[in-house]
Amino acid sequence: MTPRVVRPELLDEMDAAHPAAIRSRDDLVRVNRLMGNAYWIARAVIQAGHSPRSLAEWGGGDGRFLLSLVRRFHTRSIRPSSAALLDKQSIVSATTFAQFKGLDCPLQLVSADILNPSAPLPFADLIICNLFLHHFEGAALRNILARASAQCDLFIACEPRRWRLAPYTTPLLGLIGCNYVTRHDAKRSVKAGFWDGELSTAWPDHKTWTLQEGAAGPFSHLFLAKRVTA
């Protein structure tokens, strides 16, 4: 397997109000649906025997993915009572806030850089990262996972899976209307994605956590860490 290559992505460097950035965030709603990431995370939570009352997403952008996950939880009789979203940008719309409230799961927005050691990270039963960890490598990635291990009982990441055919699938995103930003970033995301064991190796504690890692469908890579209770 070729090594990871982590390079900056266009969306992360664009002004959030740029029309192409807005369009790309809309694209990501479709990409997440195509990858099935909300399904994979919800299934992993259920298989772990977990019913989180509080949840948080790190690097959650505009909050629409987290909202889709809460809605999916509701169909499985899992009803979290609070949600938090950590991101460097404050781009959650009033409509999205209202939709969280309508699900009896009010959203708290934390505007901070995850790499800032003083960033406020409230404890949550479940912390998720969706298409976020592949932006980091080395010490930065290990630091994020170490902080996660101190802030939750269940951690799940759903990331691009780095496999040999993946680079040939990203150009097909144009067929579902994705713009140049999304297509460009998808190529880099795949090269920065993960393979079996890579996130487990970076997790700081293998004694008091149960770890699972592997493919989730044809495009996604799922990592789960569950705290072992006495």
WOSULNOR-V21170 format. One record per residue. N is the residue number from 0. RES is the residue in one small letter. PSI is psi in radians with two decimals (* if undefined). NEAR is the number of other ideal C-beta (glycine too) atoms within 12 Angstrom. Layout:
n:N res:RES psi:PSI near:NEAR
n:N res:RES psi:PSI near:NEAR
//
This chain:
n:0 res:m psi:2.31 near:16
n:1 res:t psi:2.57 near:14
n:2 res:p psi:2.79 near:13
n:3 res:r psi:2.53 near:29
n:4 res:v psi:1.91 near:18
n:5 res:v psi:2.04 near:25
n:6 res:r psi:2.68 near:19
n:7 res:p psi:2.56 near:16
n:8 res:e psi:2.60 near:29
n:9 res:l psi:-0.77 near:25
n:10 res:l psi:-0.61 near:37
n:11 res:d psi:-0.37 near:30
n:12 res:e psi:-0.12 near:20
n:13 res:m psi:2.69 near:25
n:14 res:d psi:2.32 near:16
n:15 res:a psi:-0.44 near:23
n:16 res:a psi:-0.04 near:13
n:17 res:h psi:2.37 near:17
n:18 res:p psi:-0.65 near:15
n:19 res:a psi:-0.57 near:24
n:20 res:a psi:-0.72 near:28
n:21 res:i psi:-0.77 near:23
n:22 res:r psi:-0.71 near:23
n:23 res:s psi:-0.66 near:35
n:24 res:r psi:-0.61 near:37
n:25 res:d psi:-0.69 near:24
n:26 res:d psi:-0.72 near:32
n:27 res:l psi:-0.48 near:37
n:28 res:v psi:-0.76 near:30
n:29 res:r psi:-0.69 near:25
n:30 res:v psi:-0.77 near:38
n:31 res:n psi:-0.68 near:35
n:32 res:r psi:-0.72 near:20
n:33 res:l psi:-0.73 near:26
n:34 res:m psi:-0.39 near:38
n:35 res:g psi:0.47 near:27
n:36 res:n psi:-0.65 near:40
n:37 res:a psi:-0.67 near:37
n:38 res:y psi:-0.82 near:28
n:39 res:w psi:-0.71 near:36
n:40 res:i psi:-0.80 near:45
n:41 res:a psi:-0.73 near:37
n:42 res:r psi:-0.71 near:27
n:43 res:a psi:-0.68 near:35
n:44 res:v psi:-0.80 near:35
n:45 res:i psi:-0.76 near:23
n:46 res:q psi:-0.45 near:19
n:47 res:a psi:-0.07 near:29
n:48 res:g psi:0.56 near:15
n:49 res:h psi:2.49 near:34
n:50 res:s psi:1.43 near:21
n:51 res:p psi:2.37 near:38
n:52 res:r psi:-0.48 near:21
n:53 res:s psi:2.48 near:30
n:54 res:l psi:2.72 near:48
n:55 res:a psi:2.55 near:44
n:56 res:e psi:2.26 near:49
n:57 res:w psi:2.29 near:41
n:58 res:g psi:0.71 near:39
n:59 res:g psi:0.02 near:42
n:60 res:g psi:-2.18 near:37
n:61 res:d psi:0.06 near:34
n:62 res:g psi:-0.07 near:40
n:63 res:r psi:-0.55 near:34
n:64 res:f psi:-0.78 near:41
n:65 res:l psi:-0.67 near:48
n:66 res:l psi:-0.75 near:36
n:67 res:s psi:-0.58 near:34
n:68 res:l psi:-0.75 near:43
n:69 res:v psi:-0.72 near:43
n:70 res:r psi:-0.72 near:25
n:71 res:r psi:-0.68 near:30
n:72 res:f psi:-0.73 near:34
n:73 res:h psi:-0.61 near:21
n:74 res:t psi:-0.28 near:17
n:75 res:r psi:0.31 near:23
n:76 res:s psi:0.49 near:11
n:77 res:i psi:2.10 near:29
n:78 res:r psi:1.46 near:21
n:79 res:p psi:2.55 near:36
n:80 res:s psi:-0.13 near:23
n:81 res:s psi:2.63 near:26
n:82 res:a psi:2.60 near:43
n:83 res:a psi:2.55 near:38
n:84 res:l psi:2.18 near:45
n:85 res:l psi:2.19 near:40
n:86 res:d psi:2.67 near:33
n:87 res:k psi:-0.50 near:24
n:88 res:q psi:2.56 near:26
n:89 res:s psi:1.51 near:21
n:90 res:i psi:0.31 near:27
n:91 res:v psi:2.22 near:32
n:92 res:s psi:2.80 near:20
n:93 res:a psi:-0.60 near:15
n:94 res:t psi:-0.75 near:15
n:95 res:t psi:-0.75 near:32
n:96 res:f psi:-0.77 near:25
n:97 res:a psi:-0.63 near:16
n:98 res:q psi:-0.64 near:25
n:99 res:f psi:-0.80 near:35
n:100 res:k psi:-0.64 near:19
n:101 res:g psi:-0.35 near:16
n:102 res:l psi:0.21 near:28
n:103 res:d psi:0.65 near:17
n:104 res:c psi:1.27 near:33
n:105 res:p psi:2.49 near:22
n:106 res:l psi:2.29 near:38
n:107 res:q psi:2.21 near:29
n:108 res:l psi:2.19 near:30
n:109 res:v psi:1.91 near:29
n:110 res:s psi:1.78 near:20
n:111 res:a psi:2.79 near:24
n:112 res:d psi:2.16 near:23
n:113 res:i psi:-0.45 near:35
n:114 res:l psi:-0.12 near:23
n:115 res:n psi:2.04 near:17
n:116 res:p psi:-0.32 near:14
n:117 res:s psi:0.07 near:10
n:118 res:a psi:2.28 near:21
n:119 res:p psi:2.11 near:19
n:120 res:l psi:1.63 near:30
n:121 res:p psi:2.54 near:24
n:122 res:f psi:2.47 near:23
n:123 res:a psi:2.62 near:33
n:124 res:d psi:-0.71 near:30
n:125 res:l psi:2.25 near:42
n:126 res:i psi:2.34 near:46
n:127 res:i psi:2.67 near:48
n:128 res:c psi:2.23 near:44
n:129 res:n psi:2.03 near:47
n:130 res:l psi:0.79 near:44
n:131 res:f psi:-0.80 near:40
n:132 res:l psi:-0.41 near:41
n:133 res:h psi:-0.15 near:40
n:134 res:h psi:-0.13 near:35
n:135 res:f psi:2.74 near:31
n:136 res:e psi:2.96 near:24
n:137 res:g psi:-2.35 near:15
n:138 res:a psi:-0.62 near:13
n:139 res:a psi:-0.77 near:21
n:140 res:l psi:-0.78 near:32
n:141 res:r psi:-0.64 near:23
n:142 res:n psi:-0.74 near:25
n:143 res:i psi:-0.78 near:37
n:144 res:l psi:-0.59 near:37
n:145 res:a psi:-0.71 near:23
n:146 res:r psi:-0.65 near:32
n:147 res:a psi:-0.68 near:41
n:148 res:s psi:-0.34 near:29
n:149 res:a psi:-0.08 near:22
n:150 res:q psi:0.03 near:30
n:151 res:c psi:3.00 near:34
n:152 res:d psi:-0.35 near:32
n:153 res:l psi:2.24 near:39
n:154 res:f psi:2.28 near:48
n:155 res:i psi:2.30 near:47
n:156 res:a psi:2.38 near:47
n:157 res:c psi:2.00 near:44
n:158 res:e psi:2.96 near:42
n:159 res:p psi:2.49 near:43
n:160 res:r psi:2.23 near:39
n:161 res:r psi:1.67 near:31
n:162 res:w psi:2.85 near:24
n:163 res:r psi:-0.47 near:14
n:164 res:l psi:-0.21 near:13
n:165 res:a psi:-0.73 near:33
n:166 res:p psi:-0.39 near:24
n:167 res:y psi:-0.21 near:13
n:168 res:t psi:-0.44 near:25
n:169 res:t psi:-0.59 near:28
n:170 res:p psi:-0.36 near:18
n:171 res:l psi:-0.21 near:20
n:172 res:l psi:-0.43 near:30
n:173 res:g psi:-0.45 near:18
n:174 res:l psi:-0.38 near:12
n:175 res:i psi:0.28 near:22
n:176 res:g psi:0.21 near:18
n:177 res:c psi:2.46 near:29
n:178 res:n psi:-3.12 near:28
n:179 res:y psi:-0.57 near:22
n:180 res:v psi:-0.85 near:32
n:181 res:t psi:-0.73 near:37
n:182 res:r psi:-0.72 near:30
n:183 res:h psi:-0.84 near:28
n:184 res:d psi:-0.54 near:35
n:185 res:a psi:-0.70 near:39
n:186 res:k psi:-0.75 near:29
n:187 res:r psi:-0.60 near:30
n:188 res:s psi:-0.75 near:43
n:189 res:v psi:-0.75 near:40
n:190 res:k psi:-0.43 near:30
n:191 res:a psi:0.02 near:35
n:192 res:g psi:-3.03 near:43
n:193 res:f psi:2.80 near:42
n:194 res:w psi:2.99 near:28
n:195 res:d psi:2.25 near:21
n:196 res:g psi:-0.21 near:17
n:197 res:e psi:-0.72 near:31
n:198 res:l psi:-0.59 near:39
n:199 res:s psi:-0.70 near:27
n:200 res:t psi:-0.61 near:18
n:201 res:a psi:-0.25 near:31
n:202 res:w psi:2.39 near:33
n:203 res:p psi:-0.36 near:24
n:204 res:d psi:1.95 near:21
n:205 res:h psi:0.03 near:16
n:206 res:k psi:-0.70 near:11
n:207 res:t psi:0.26 near:17
n:208 res:w psi:2.50 near:27
n:209 res:t psi:2.22 near:24
n:210 res:l psi:2.46 near:32
n:211 res:q psi:2.48 near:27
n:212 res:e psi:2.40 near:30
n:213 res:g psi:-2.98 near:24
n:214 res:a psi:2.54 near:25
n:215 res:a psi:1.66 near:33
n:216 res:g psi:-2.96 near:22
n:217 res:p psi:-0.31 near:17
n:218 res:f psi:-0.36 near:33
n:219 res:s psi:2.71 near:38
n:220 res:h psi:2.15 near:42
n:221 res:l psi:2.32 near:41
n:222 res:f psi:2.32 near:45
n:223 res:l psi:2.34 near:38
n:224 res:a psi:2.12 near:38
n:225 res:k psi:2.21 near:29
n:226 res:r psi:2.34 near:27
n:227 res:v psi:2.17 near:16
n:228 res:t psi:2.59 near:12
n:229 res:a psi:* near:4
//
